[in-house]
Amino acid sequence: MWHYRTLPTARVGESELNDLPITSTEFDQLEAFLRTLEGPIDASAKYLRPPAVEAN
């Protein structure tokens, strides 16, 4: 994530990337949220199956 906070300069030409101008607190909060997405999924098996595709 640090890569998006302070972008390196482009080696050739101009970079199309934009930095992520957030405070250290916001950065820590974003990282904490993203870490909640790791780990096992606690959901019923019926919610983990792909939706049924109807034949036409």
mmCIF file of the N, C-alpha and C atoms, coordinates in Angstrom:
data_MODEL
# 
_entry.id   MODEL 
# 
loop_
_atom_site.group_PDB 
_atom_site.id 
_atom_site.type_symbol 
_atom_site.label_atom_id 
_atom_site.label_alt_id 
_atom_site.label_comp_id 
_atom_site.label_asym_id 
_atom_site.label_entity_id 
_atom_site.label_seq_id 
_atom_site.pdbx_PDB_ins_code 
_atom_site.Cartn_x 
_atom_site.Cartn_y 
_atom_site.Cartn_z 
_atom_site.occupancy 
_atom_site.B_iso_or_equiv 
_atom_site.pdbx_formal_charge 
_atom_site.auth_seq_id 
_atom_site.auth_comp_id 
_atom_site.auth_asym_id 
_atom_site.auth_atom_id 
_atom_site.pdbx_PDB_model_num 
ATOM 1   N N  . MET A 1 1  ? 0.816   -1.200  0.000   1.00 0.00 ? 1  MET A N  1 
ATOM 2   C CA . MET A 1 1  ? 0.000   0.000   0.000   1.00 0.00 ? 1  MET A CA 1 
ATOM 3   C C  . MET A 1 1  ? 0.856   1.259   0.000   1.00 0.00 ? 1  MET A C  1 
ATOM 4   N N  . TRP A 1 2  ? 2.046   1.175   0.557   1.00 0.00 ? 2  TRP A N  1 
ATOM 5   C CA . TRP A 1 2  ? 2.892   2.364   0.600   1.00 0.00 ? 2  TRP A CA 1 
ATOM 6   C C  . TRP A 1 2  ? 3.207   2.859   -0.800  1.00 0.00 ? 2  TRP A C  1 
ATOM 7   N N  . HIS A 1 3  ? 3.223   1.958   -1.762  1.00 0.00 ? 3  HIS A N  1 
ATOM 8   C CA . HIS A 1 3  ? 3.515   2.349   -3.138  1.00 0.00 ? 3  HIS A CA 1 
ATOM 9   C C  . HIS A 1 3  ? 2.529   3.404   -3.630  1.00 0.00 ? 3  HIS A C  1 
ATOM 10  N N  . TYR A 1 4  ? 1.270   3.290   -3.233  1.00 0.00 ? 4  TYR A N  1 
ATOM 11  C CA . TYR A 1 4  ? 0.255   4.231   -3.702  1.00 0.00 ? 4  TYR A CA 1 
ATOM 12  C C  . TYR A 1 4  ? 0.238   5.527   -2.902  1.00 0.00 ? 4  TYR A C  1 
ATOM 13  N N  . ARG A 1 5  ? 0.880   5.530   -1.761  1.00 0.00 ? 5  ARG A N  1 
ATOM 14  C CA . ARG A 1 5  ? 0.892   6.738   -0.951  1.00 0.00 ? 5  ARG A CA 1 
ATOM 15  C C  . ARG A 1 5  ? 1.916   7.738   -1.480  1.00 0.00 ? 5  ARG A C  1 
ATOM 16  N N  . THR A 1 6  ? 3.072   7.255   -1.855  1.00 0.00 ? 6  THR A N  1 
ATOM 17  C CA . THR A 1 6  ? 4.120   8.103   -2.427  1.00 0.00 ? 6  THR A CA 1 
ATOM 18  C C  . THR A 1 6  ? 4.627   7.420   -3.686  1.00 0.00 ? 6  THR A C  1 
ATOM 19  N N  . LEU A 1 7  ? 4.226   7.931   -4.809  1.00 0.00 ? 7  LEU A N  1 
ATOM 20  C CA . LEU A 1 7  ? 4.548   7.286   -6.077  1.00 0.00 ? 7  LEU A CA 1 
ATOM 21  C C  . LEU A 1 7  ? 5.965   7.597   -6.537  1.00 0.00 ? 7  LEU A C  1 
ATOM 22  N N  . PRO A 1 8  ? 6.612   6.618   -7.165  1.00 0.00 ? 8  PRO A N  1 
ATOM 23  C CA . PRO A 1 8  ? 7.928   6.894   -7.732  1.00 0.00 ? 8  PRO A CA 1 
ATOM 24  C C  . PRO A 1 8  ? 7.773   7.734   -8.999  1.00 0.00 ? 8  PRO A C  1 
ATOM 25  N N  . THR A 1 9  ? 8.836   8.391   -9.390  1.00 0.00 ? 9  THR A N  1 
ATOM 26  C CA . THR A 1 9  ? 8.793   9.159   -10.631 1.00 0.00 ? 9  THR A CA 1 
ATOM 27  C C  . THR A 1 9  ? 8.799   8.194   -11.812 1.00 0.00 ? 9  THR A C  1 
ATOM 28  N N  . ALA A 1 10 ? 8.236   8.620   -12.909 1.00 0.00 ? 10 ALA A N  1 
ATOM 29  C CA . ALA A 1 10 ? 8.186   7.788   -14.105 1.00 0.00 ? 10 ALA A CA 1 
ATOM 30  C C  . ALA A 1 10 ? 9.580   7.669   -14.701 1.00 0.00 ? 10 ALA A C  1 
ATOM 31  N N  . ARG A 1 11 ? 9.932   6.484   -15.166 1.00 0.00 ? 11 ARG A N  1 
ATOM 32  C CA . ARG A 1 11 ? 11.244  6.285   -15.783 1.00 0.00 ? 11 ARG A CA 1 
ATOM 33  C C  . ARG A 1 11 ? 11.311  6.951   -17.155 1.00 0.00 ? 11 ARG A C  1 
ATOM 34  N N  . VAL A 1 12 ? 10.220  6.863   -17.908 1.00 0.00 ? 12 VAL A N  1 
ATOM 35  C CA . VAL A 1 12 ? 10.178  7.459   -19.242 1.00 0.00 ? 12 VAL A CA 1 
ATOM 36  C C  . VAL A 1 12 ? 8.846   8.187   -19.372 1.00 0.00 ? 12 VAL A C  1 
ATOM 37  N N  . GLY A 1 13 ? 8.848   9.408   -19.814 1.00 0.00 ? 13 GLY A N  1 
ATOM 38  C CA . GLY A 1 13 ? 7.599   10.150  -20.016 1.00 0.00 ? 13 GLY A CA 1 
ATOM 39  C C  . GLY A 1 13 ? 6.950   10.544  -18.703 1.00 0.00 ? 13 GLY A C  1 
ATOM 40  N N  . GLU A 1 14 ? 5.629   10.520  -18.710 1.00 0.00 ? 14 GLU A N  1 
ATOM 41  C CA . GLU A 1 14 ? 4.868   10.909  -17.528 1.00 0.00 ? 14 GLU A CA 1 
ATOM 42  C C  . GLU A 1 14 ? 4.110   9.723   -16.952 1.00 0.00 ? 14 GLU A C  1 
ATOM 43  N N  . SER A 1 15 ? 3.971   9.700   -15.658 1.00 0.00 ? 15 SER A N  1 
ATOM 44  C CA . SER A 1 15 ? 3.209   8.652   -14.990 1.00 0.00 ? 15 SER A CA 1 
ATOM 45  C C  . SER A 1 15 ? 1.725   9.035   -14.995 1.00 0.00 ? 15 SER A C  1 
ATOM 46  N N  . GLU A 1 16 ? 0.875   8.054   -15.207 1.00 0.00 ? 16 GLU A N  1 
ATOM 47  C CA . GLU A 1 16 ? -0.571  8.284   -15.156 1.00 0.00 ? 16 GLU A CA 1 
ATOM 48  C C  . GLU A 1 16 ? -1.133  7.945   -13.784 1.00 0.00 ? 16 GLU A C  1 
ATOM 49  N N  . LEU A 1 17 ? -0.275  7.521   -12.886 1.00 0.00 ? 17 LEU A N  1 
ATOM 50  C CA . LEU A 1 17 ? -0.714  7.193   -11.533 1.00 0.00 ? 17 LEU A CA 1 
ATOM 51  C C  . LEU A 1 17 ? -0.895  8.458   -10.714 1.00 0.00 ? 17 LEU A C  1 
ATOM 52  N N  . ASN A 1 18 ? -1.807  8.406   -9.777  1.00 0.00 ? 18 ASN A N  1 
ATOM 53  C CA . ASN A 1 18 ? -2.025  9.507   -8.844  1.00 0.00 ? 18 ASN A CA 1 
ATOM 54  C C  . ASN A 1 18 ? -1.711  9.003   -7.449  1.00 0.00 ? 18 ASN A C  1 
ATOM 55  N N  . ASP A 1 19 ? -1.108  9.871   -6.635  1.00 0.00 ? 19 ASP A N  1 
ATOM 56  C CA . ASP A 1 19 ? -0.822  9.460   -5.272  1.00 0.00 ? 19 ASP A CA 1 
ATOM 57  C C  . ASP A 1 19 ? -2.113  9.418   -4.460  1.00 0.00 ? 19 ASP A C  1 
ATOM 58  N N  . LEU A 1 20 ? -2.022  8.827   -3.287  1.00 0.00 ? 20 LEU A N  1 
ATOM 59  C CA . LEU A 1 20 ? -3.175  8.680   -2.403  1.00 0.00 ? 20 LEU A CA 1 
ATOM 60  C C  . LEU A 1 20 ? -2.984  9.640   -1.237  1.00 0.00 ? 20 LEU A C  1 
ATOM 61  N N  . PRO A 1 21 ? -3.519  10.854  -1.364  1.00 0.00 ? 21 PRO A N  1 
ATOM 62  C CA . PRO A 1 21 ? -3.270  11.872  -0.337  1.00 0.00 ? 21 PRO A CA 1 
ATOM 63  C C  . PRO A 1 21 ? -4.169  11.690  0.898   1.00 0.00 ? 21 PRO A C  1 
ATOM 64  N N  . ILE A 1 22 ? -3.761  10.791  1.788   1.00 0.00 ? 22 ILE A N  1 
ATOM 65  C CA . ILE A 1 22 ? -4.529  10.570  3.016   1.00 0.00 ? 22 ILE A CA 1 
ATOM 66  C C  . ILE A 1 22 ? -3.582  10.737  4.208   1.00 0.00 ? 22 ILE A C  1 
ATOM 67  N N  . THR A 1 23 ? -4.171  11.001  5.350   1.00 0.00 ? 23 THR A N  1 
ATOM 68  C CA . THR A 1 23 ? -3.379  11.175  6.573   1.00 0.00 ? 23 THR A CA 1 
ATOM 69  C C  . THR A 1 23 ? -2.860  9.813   7.048   1.00 0.00 ? 23 THR A C  1 
ATOM 70  N N  . SER A 1 24 ? -1.919  9.832   7.962   1.00 0.00 ? 24 SER A N  1 
ATOM 71  C CA . SER A 1 24 ? -1.383  8.586   8.520   1.00 0.00 ? 24 SER A CA 1 
ATOM 72  C C  . SER A 1 24 ? -2.477  7.800   9.228   1.00 0.00 ? 24 SER A C  1 
ATOM 73  N N  . THR A 1 25 ? -3.364  8.496   9.913   1.00 0.00 ? 25 THR A N  1 
ATOM 74  C CA . THR A 1 25 ? -4.478  7.826   10.595  1.00 0.00 ? 25 THR A CA 1 
ATOM 75  C C  . THR A 1 25 ? -5.398  7.148   9.586   1.00 0.00 ? 25 THR A C  1 
ATOM 76  N N  . GLU A 1 26 ? -5.751  7.860   8.511   1.00 0.00 ? 26 GLU A N  1 
ATOM 77  C CA . GLU A 1 26 ? -6.611  7.272   7.475   1.00 0.00 ? 26 GLU A CA 1 
ATOM 78  C C  . GLU A 1 26 ? -5.927  6.082   6.809   1.00 0.00 ? 26 GLU A C  1 
ATOM 79  N N  . PHE A 1 27 ? -4.623  6.208   6.603   1.00 0.00 ? 27 PHE A N  1 
ATOM 80  C CA . PHE A 1 27 ? -3.870  5.109   6.009   1.00 0.00 ? 27 PHE A CA 1 
ATOM 81  C C  . PHE A 1 27 ? -3.920  3.883   6.917   1.00 0.00 ? 27 PHE A C  1 
ATOM 82  N N  . ASP A 1 28 ? -3.709  4.071   8.211   1.00 0.00 ? 28 ASP A N  1 
ATOM 83  C CA . ASP A 1 28 ? -3.775  2.969   9.173   1.00 0.00 ? 28 ASP A CA 1 
ATOM 84  C C  . ASP A 1 28 ? -5.170  2.349   9.207   1.00 0.00 ? 28 ASP A C  1 
ATOM 85  N N  . GLN A 1 29 ? -6.206  3.182   9.133   1.00 0.00 ? 29 GLN A N  1 
ATOM 86  C CA . GLN A 1 29 ? -7.580  2.680   9.128   1.00 0.00 ? 29 GLN A CA 1 
ATOM 87  C C  . GLN A 1 29 ? -7.863  1.867   7.871   1.00 0.00 ? 29 GLN A C  1 
ATOM 88  N N  . LEU A 1 30 ? -7.381  2.347   6.730   1.00 0.00 ? 30 LEU A N  1 
ATOM 89  C CA . LEU A 1 30 ? -7.575  1.627   5.471   1.00 0.00 ? 30 LEU A CA 1 
ATOM 90  C C  . LEU A 1 30 ? -6.857  0.285   5.520   1.00 0.00 ? 30 LEU A C  1 
ATOM 91  N N  . GLU A 1 31 ? -5.640  0.285   6.019   1.00 0.00 ? 31 GLU A N  1 
ATOM 92  C CA . GLU A 1 31 ? -4.893  -0.970  6.131   1.00 0.00 ? 31 GLU A CA 1 
ATOM 93  C C  . GLU A 1 31 ? -5.601  -1.943  7.074   1.00 0.00 ? 31 GLU A C  1 
ATOM 94  N N  . ALA A 1 32 ? -6.108  -1.454  8.194   1.00 0.00 ? 32 ALA A N  1 
ATOM 95  C CA . ALA A 1 32 ? -6.827  -2.303  9.151   1.00 0.00 ? 32 ALA A CA 1 
ATOM 96  C C  . ALA A 1 32 ? -8.071  -2.901  8.506   1.00 0.00 ? 32 ALA A C  1 
ATOM 97  N N  . PHE A 1 33 ? -8.799  -2.092  7.739   1.00 0.00 ? 33 PHE A N  1 
ATOM 98  C CA . PHE A 1 33 ? -9.985  -2.605  7.048   1.00 0.00 ? 33 PHE A CA 1 
ATOM 99  C C  . PHE A 1 33 ? -9.603  -3.698  6.055   1.00 0.00 ? 33 PHE A C  1 
ATOM 100 N N  . LEU A 1 34 ? -8.578  -3.440  5.242   1.00 0.00 ? 34 LEU A N  1 
ATOM 101 C CA . LEU A 1 34 ? -8.171  -4.434  4.243   1.00 0.00 ? 34 LEU A CA 1 
ATOM 102 C C  . LEU A 1 34 ? -7.733  -5.734  4.905   1.00 0.00 ? 34 LEU A C  1 
ATOM 103 N N  . ARG A 1 35 ? -7.136  -5.645  6.070   1.00 0.00 ? 35 ARG A N  1 
ATOM 104 C CA . ARG A 1 35 ? -6.717  -6.867  6.771   1.00 0.00 ? 35 ARG A CA 1 
ATOM 105 C C  . ARG A 1 35 ? -7.916  -7.669  7.274   1.00 0.00 ? 35 ARG A C  1 
ATOM 106 N N  . THR A 1 36 ? -9.074  -7.036  7.460   1.00 0.00 ? 36 THR A N  1 
ATOM 107 C CA . THR A 1 36 ? -10.266 -7.789  7.872   1.00 0.00 ? 36 THR A CA 1 
ATOM 108 C C  . THR A 1 36 ? -10.779 -8.678  6.744   1.00 0.00 ? 36 THR A C  1 
ATOM 109 N N  . LEU A 1 37 ? -10.331 -8.424  5.526   1.00 0.00 ? 37 LEU A N  1 
ATOM 110 C CA . LEU A 1 37 ? -10.771 -9.216  4.383   1.00 0.00 ? 37 LEU A CA 1 
ATOM 111 C C  . LEU A 1 37 ? -9.973  -10.511 4.238   1.00 0.00 ? 37 LEU A C  1 
ATOM 112 N N  . GLU A 1 38 ? -8.942  -10.691 5.068   1.00 0.00 ? 38 GLU A N  1 
ATOM 113 C CA . GLU A 1 38 ? -8.158  -11.918 5.066   1.00 0.00 ? 38 GLU A CA 1 
ATOM 114 C C  . GLU A 1 38 ? -8.830  -12.945 5.962   1.00 0.00 ? 38 GLU A C  1 
ATOM 115 N N  . GLY A 1 39 ? -8.521  -14.191 5.742   1.00 0.00 ? 39 GLY A N  1 
ATOM 116 C CA . GLY A 1 39 ? -8.995  -15.232 6.636   1.00 0.00 ? 39 GLY A CA 1 
ATOM 117 C C  . GLY A 1 39 ? -10.205 -15.955 6.099   1.00 0.00 ? 39 GLY A C  1 
ATOM 118 N N  . PRO A 1 40 ? -10.705 -16.880 6.889   1.00 0.00 ? 40 PRO A N  1 
ATOM 119 C CA . PRO A 1 40 ? -11.821 -17.715 6.441   1.00 0.00 ? 40 PRO A CA 1 
ATOM 120 C C  . PRO A 1 40 ? -13.125 -16.918 6.338   1.00 0.00 ? 40 PRO A C  1 
ATOM 121 N N  . ILE A 1 41 ? -13.992 -17.397 5.487   1.00 0.00 ? 41 ILE A N  1 
ATOM 122 C CA . ILE A 1 41 ? -15.306 -16.783 5.324   1.00 0.00 ? 41 ILE A CA 1 
ATOM 123 C C  . ILE A 1 41 ? -16.280 -17.525 6.222   1.00 0.00 ? 41 ILE A C  1 
ATOM 124 N N  . ASP A 1 42 ? -16.950 -16.807 7.086   1.00 0.00 ? 42 ASP A N  1 
ATOM 125 C CA . ASP A 1 42 ? -17.905 -17.403 8.007   1.00 0.00 ? 42 ASP A CA 1 
ATOM 126 C C  . ASP A 1 42 ? -19.305 -17.192 7.443   1.00 0.00 ? 42 ASP A C  1 
ATOM 127 N N  . ALA A 1 43 ? -19.674 -18.050 6.483   1.00 0.00 ? 43 ALA A N  1 
ATOM 128 C CA . ALA A 1 43 ? -20.987 -17.934 5.854   1.00 0.00 ? 43 ALA A CA 1 
ATOM 129 C C  . ALA A 1 43 ? -21.502 -19.321 5.520   1.00 0.00 ? 43 ALA A C  1 
ATOM 130 N N  . SER A 1 44 ? -22.791 -19.434 5.417   1.00 0.00 ? 44 SER A N  1 
ATOM 131 C CA . SER A 1 44 ? -23.428 -20.684 5.033   1.00 0.00 ? 44 SER A CA 1 
ATOM 132 C C  . SER A 1 44 ? -22.972 -21.088 3.631   1.00 0.00 ? 44 SER A C  1 
ATOM 133 N N  . ALA A 1 45 ? -22.839 -22.375 3.388   1.00 0.00 ? 45 ALA A N  1 
ATOM 134 C CA . ALA A 1 45 ? -22.385 -22.879 2.087   1.00 0.00 ? 45 ALA A CA 1 
ATOM 135 C C  . ALA A 1 45 ? -23.276 -22.398 0.944   1.00 0.00 ? 45 ALA A C  1 
ATOM 136 N N  . LYS A 1 46 ? -24.566 -22.183 1.216   1.00 0.00 ? 46 LYS A N  1 
ATOM 137 C CA . LYS A 1 46 ? -25.466 -21.743 0.137   1.00 0.00 ? 46 LYS A CA 1 
ATOM 138 C C  . LYS A 1 46 ? -25.098 -20.355 -0.386  1.00 0.00 ? 46 LYS A C  1 
ATOM 139 N N  . TYR A 1 47 ? -24.415 -19.558 0.444   1.00 0.00 ? 47 TYR A N  1 
ATOM 140 C CA . TYR A 1 47 ? -24.003 -18.224 0.006   1.00 0.00 ? 47 TYR A CA 1 
ATOM 141 C C  . TYR A 1 47 ? -22.651 -18.243 -0.703  1.00 0.00 ? 47 TYR A C  1 
ATOM 142 N N  . LEU A 1 48 ? -21.953 -19.348 -0.640  1.00 0.00 ? 48 LEU A N  1 
ATOM 143 C CA . LEU A 1 48 ? -20.631 -19.445 -1.243  1.00 0.00 ? 48 LEU A CA 1 
ATOM 144 C C  . LEU A 1 48 ? -20.667 -20.090 -2.627  1.00 0.00 ? 48 LEU A C  1 
ATOM 145 N N  . ARG A 1 49 ? -21.822 -20.595 -3.046  1.00 0.00 ? 49 ARG A N  1 
ATOM 146 C CA . ARG A 1 49 ? -21.953 -21.181 -4.384  1.00 0.00 ? 49 ARG A CA 1 
ATOM 147 C C  . ARG A 1 49 ? -22.260 -20.073 -5.385  1.00 0.00 ? 49 ARG A C  1 
ATOM 148 N N  . PRO A 1 50 ? -21.770 -20.247 -6.634  1.00 0.00 ? 50 PRO A N  1 
ATOM 149 C CA . PRO A 1 50 ? -22.121 -19.246 -7.663  1.00 0.00 ? 50 PRO A CA 1 
ATOM 150 C C  . PRO A 1 50 ? -23.616 -19.326 -7.964  1.00 0.00 ? 50 PRO A C  1 
ATOM 151 N N  . PRO A 1 51 ? -24.209 -18.254 -8.440  1.00 0.00 ? 51 PRO A N  1 
ATOM 152 C CA . PRO A 1 51 ? -25.642 -18.273 -8.770  1.00 0.00 ? 51 PRO A CA 1 
ATOM 153 C C  . PRO A 1 51 ? -25.915 -19.227 -9.924  1.00 0.00 ? 51 PRO A C  1 
ATOM 154 N N  . ALA A 1 52 ? -27.100 -19.803 -9.903  1.00 0.00 ? 52 ALA A N  1 
ATOM 155 C CA . ALA A 1 52 ? -27.509 -20.712 -10.984 1.00 0.00 ? 52 ALA A CA 1 
ATOM 156 C C  . ALA A 1 52 ? -27.731 -19.908 -12.268 1.00 0.00 ? 52 ALA A C  1 
ATOM 157 N N  . VAL A 1 53 ? -27.321 -20.487 -13.368 1.00 0.00 ? 53 VAL A N  1 
ATOM 158 C CA . VAL A 1 53 ? -27.504 -19.849 -14.663 1.00 0.00 ? 53 VAL A CA 1 
ATOM 159 C C  . VAL A 1 53 ? -28.705 -20.506 -15.336 1.00 0.00 ? 53 VAL A C  1 
ATOM 160 N N  . GLU A 1 54 ? -29.639 -19.679 -15.740 1.00 0.00 ? 54 GLU A N  1 
ATOM 161 C CA . GLU A 1 54 ? -30.841 -20.198 -16.391 1.00 0.00 ? 54 GLU A CA 1 
ATOM 162 C C  . GLU A 1 54 ? -30.553 -20.486 -17.855 1.00 0.00 ? 54 GLU A C  1 
ATOM 163 N N  . ALA A 1 55 ? -31.007 -21.652 -18.324 1.00 0.00 ? 55 ALA A N  1 
ATOM 164 C CA . ALA A 1 55 ? -30.828 -22.008 -19.739 1.00 0.00 ? 55 ALA A CA 1 
ATOM 165 C C  . ALA A 1 55 ? -31.888 -21.309 -20.566 1.00 0.00 ? 55 ALA A C  1 
ATOM 166 N N  . ASN A 1 56 ? -31.520 -20.780 -21.698 1.00 0.00 ? 56 ASN A N  1 
ATOM 167 C CA . ASN A 1 56 ? -32.490 -20.103 -22.585 1.00 0.00 ? 56 ASN A CA 1 
ATOM 168 C C  . ASN A 1 56 ? -32.861 -20.992 -23.740 1.00 0.00 ? 56 ASN A C  1 
# 
